[in-house]
Amino acid sequence: MSLNIKRLIVAALSFLFLGALLLVAYQESKRHRVETGLEPVITATNSGCVKCHQTDAPALVKDWESSRHAQLGVGCVDCHQAEKGDIDGWTHEGVLISALVTPKDCARCHTKQHQEFAKSHHAKAGEILASLDNILAERVAGMPGNMADAVNGCWQCHGSIIKFKRDDKGQILRVGKDSKPVIDPDTWPNSGMGRLNPDGSKGSCHACHSRHGFHAYVARSPENCGKCHMGPDHPQIEIYNESKHGIAFYANRDKMALSKPGDWILGRDYYAAPTCATCHISGHMTPQGINTGNNHDVGERISWTLRPVVSTKINRITYDDGYKEDYPDTRQLPKIGAKVDTTEHVVENEALVKKTVNRTVKSILTWQERRTNMKGVCLNCHNDTYVDNFYKQFDSLVTLYNEKFAIPAQDFMNKLTADKVLNPAAPFEHEVQWVFWELWHHEGRRARHGASMMGPDYTHWHGMYEVSKHFYQKFMPEVIKAAATKGPAMKQKYEKLVNEHLARPEHVWQKGLKPEEAEALRRSYEERYK
Amino acid sequence: MKSEPQTHWQPALMARIKSMLPIDWEIIRHMGAEPIPYHLKKWWFCLGGTILYLFIVQIATGIALTFYYVPTPQEAYASIVAITQEVRFGWYIRSLHKWSGNLMIVAVMLHMLRVFFTAAYRHPRQLNWCVGFLLLGTTMTFGFTGYSLVYEQLSFWGATVATNLAEAVPLIGPWIAFFLRGGPEVGENTLTRFFVLHIGVLPTVAFILVAIHIFLVRLHGVTELNFDGETVPEGKRHFQFWPDHATTEILIGVLLMYLLTILALVFPAGLGEPANVNETPLHIKPEWYFYFNFRLLKLTSLKLSVVLTMAIGAIAFFWPFIEEWFMRRWRVSDRLPVTLGVLAFLLFLMLTVWEAFA
């Protein structure tokens, strides 16, 4: 073989080598762009959707392109695909899809998270639909044929029952060339935490993991929870913002590693402050150097319930099918293996119904164990004396509220009902019912939540101060006023009961301070404002 | 400009220096006047010098980087971040080091292609082929150990895979793996060992091999190539190393520096996620020059891929002797080695591209 031919071979191979290197460089830079989130992976299945929707809804597509889903090639069809027979499904551009993405859909990949969430208190948020809160929105604020307050208010946090428009025969109305089912606009759009979906699942992952970016930093940010955990009846975000935890978070946001992919572990990945997710969901390090991992059941670390009229510590029963139920510590605990009738709310024919299901007790998580779980988070930054003393302060506030105000007020309400002054079927007929409602549902919760999350102003001025003022100045007088509607005898009876109650040592301050207390007060004001 | 008249002190100074360095300057001049075959006037025949130039760049930039690099698992990544973001011109030096290393491997491969297809490894130059092949191995080990020092996710896990490969070498594998890792698994000691290899052992080995390589080239002289149809007058068949060839090499060096600077500016060395021993990344990839091996590993098994690589390496190393024996025994034309070479290189390219797209 002549040297010239060999020279040509070397030249050809060199060019091929250069070409191969350029191909490798191109592919590697593309992979790098994909892995660093600069470029989404658009699979063949999703390319059709992206092609149209990047013009129809460009921001939506761009939001998705910025997501971890897009980096991993999880796209439109992967989440929106429907199964044959799904009542919310329709064939769109040749693919059977649904507008609704339910926790069941997300569970195709996020199985563990779904299992934890599905049994949690969050998933039951939609069961409020049979509560006083809902009556206030649907009936008190609403009017026949218009439940706009419930639709725009309560359900946007608690979740709606997704319903469809139907014809006279009860068949779902479908429109357009794709026969798209018509969802009742009162029930969707809805991203409520406990949304009741047509596939039987409860909840909406989108409530915390906002679509279509699904960024971890959103779910980890306190503002995310603040959409619902705020306002007069449960101002957790406001309390957090005034607490040392909130102050530390906002001052150190850039040190929080909020965007860290994968686990987000207190004591390993960040240290500067806790957010809502830190204490209630995310993992943390233990003194043994173990990562506890996260848990989408938000109740696993909560030892008090601060929601009802009277707070109780709560034990958790887990049944053999995974169903969970909270038992107040005042209620006898069943034995492991015992068969227990449980009440579950399910949707049947687009309505919430109660069902009694006999289940076997599998395990019990006591309130003390729940508290130990929470203390595990606290101990990442505080020592055990600090944490124990905090819980003593918190417990004492809840006990104070319970014993001085909640239990007596509830007792008066029970008596009025027993005397047929109050009609249980008319929960907001008398002024006293409104005052009582706000006493525990608004002011009492603010005080308890304030103490639970170290918000001093919410504990006192927005909380116990309002509870006390309204207990003495509104509730007690309204008890007598309501009784008076049943005649003078009933009025006299309740005047006597109220006076007897206010004669208790914790209420005698009304008759005047002791001389030395009054003198100290006078001197203090003289000193402060002279 | 009019030249200055030579003053009397210059010859005196030169004489003084010469007396301090009692060297036979005639021999130096004679060595510099080494006749170089005319084909080396073309730059693509100067790849050996290109490699040497890039090696010098690696030494210079490598020493500069060593001033700031901290070879401990806790500090390594942070020191690279500091070099890239804080140290003045740190990013430039690091990018030069990275690109020069990559270009060096490209140049080594091109140099080998030229040597192979022009059959410059044949008798009496068989030994220099073997030394050259060892230099290829040294260069690739340089690349591998250097990449691991970055201590980012990919380089850390790349090192893990590579030491697993080493472990699969028959008989001595576990020992080599233990030696490289400094323990049963990639850990604290591994980084230190790779550092010592990268800045101490490998440069020493490379210096010795380069010296032998150049020495052998000088002893044998550069292979003379006679292209068909080219008639070169006898007086022009050779030119002098100094200053003619040296000028070509300097020119190539300047152009290489220009190319390296452009690459460093346009594609500066980046940084991935820091190494996390608890989290295996989605895609583990070595540097491109190990892709063929990585693909081979995926296509076969750990053991088989290692045995295959070793077999291919052994054949390549002993190729001049194998070919000689083959040709003597079967009297085949030199089409066979050329065809084999083309196929082998195409296979290498195919596996490399395949791995990139996998």
Chai-1 contact restraints between the chains, C-beta under 6 A:
chainA,res_idxA,chainB,res_idxB,connection_type,confidence,min_distance_angstrom,max_distance_angstrom,comment,restraint_id
A,M1,B,D334,contact,1.0,0.0,6.0,A-B,restraint_1
A,M1,B,R335,contact,1.0,0.0,6.0,A-B,restraint_2
A,M1,B,V338,contact,1.0,0.0,6.0,A-B,restraint_3
A,S2,B,D228,contact,1.0,0.0,6.0,A-B,restraint_4
A,L3,B,L225,contact,1.0,0.0,6.0,A-B,restraint_5
A,L3,B,F227,contact,1.0,0.0,6.0,A-B,restraint_6
A,N4,B,F227,contact,1.0,0.0,6.0,A-B,restraint_7
A,N4,B,D228,contact,1.0,0.0,6.0,A-B,restraint_8
A,K6,B,F117,contact,1.0,0.0,6.0,A-B,restraint_9
A,K6,B,T118,contact,1.0,0.0,6.0,A-B,restraint_10
A,I9,B,F117,contact,1.0,0.0,6.0,A-B,restraint_11
A,V10,B,L113,contact,1.0,0.0,6.0,A-B,restraint_12
A,V10,B,R114,contact,1.0,0.0,6.0,A-B,restraint_13
A,V10,B,F117,contact,1.0,0.0,6.0,A-B,restraint_14
A,L13,B,L113,contact,1.0,0.0,6.0,A-B,restraint_15
A,L13,B,F345,contact,1.0,0.0,6.0,A-B,restraint_16
A,S14,B,L110,contact,1.0,0.0,6.0,A-B,restraint_17
A,L16,B,L349,contact,1.0,0.0,6.0,A-B,restraint_18
A,A20,B,L349,contact,1.0,0.0,6.0,A-B,restraint_19
A,A20,B,T352,contact,1.0,0.0,6.0,A-B,restraint_20
A,A20,B,V353,contact,1.0,0.0,6.0,A-B,restraint_21
A,L23,B,V353,contact,1.0,0.0,6.0,A-B,restraint_22
A,V24,B,W288,contact,1.0,0.0,6.0,A-B,restraint_23
A,V24,B,A356,contact,1.0,0.0,6.0,A-B,restraint_24
A,Q27,B,A356,contact,1.0,0.0,6.0,A-B,restraint_25
A,Q27,B,F357,contact,1.0,0.0,6.0,A-B,restraint_26
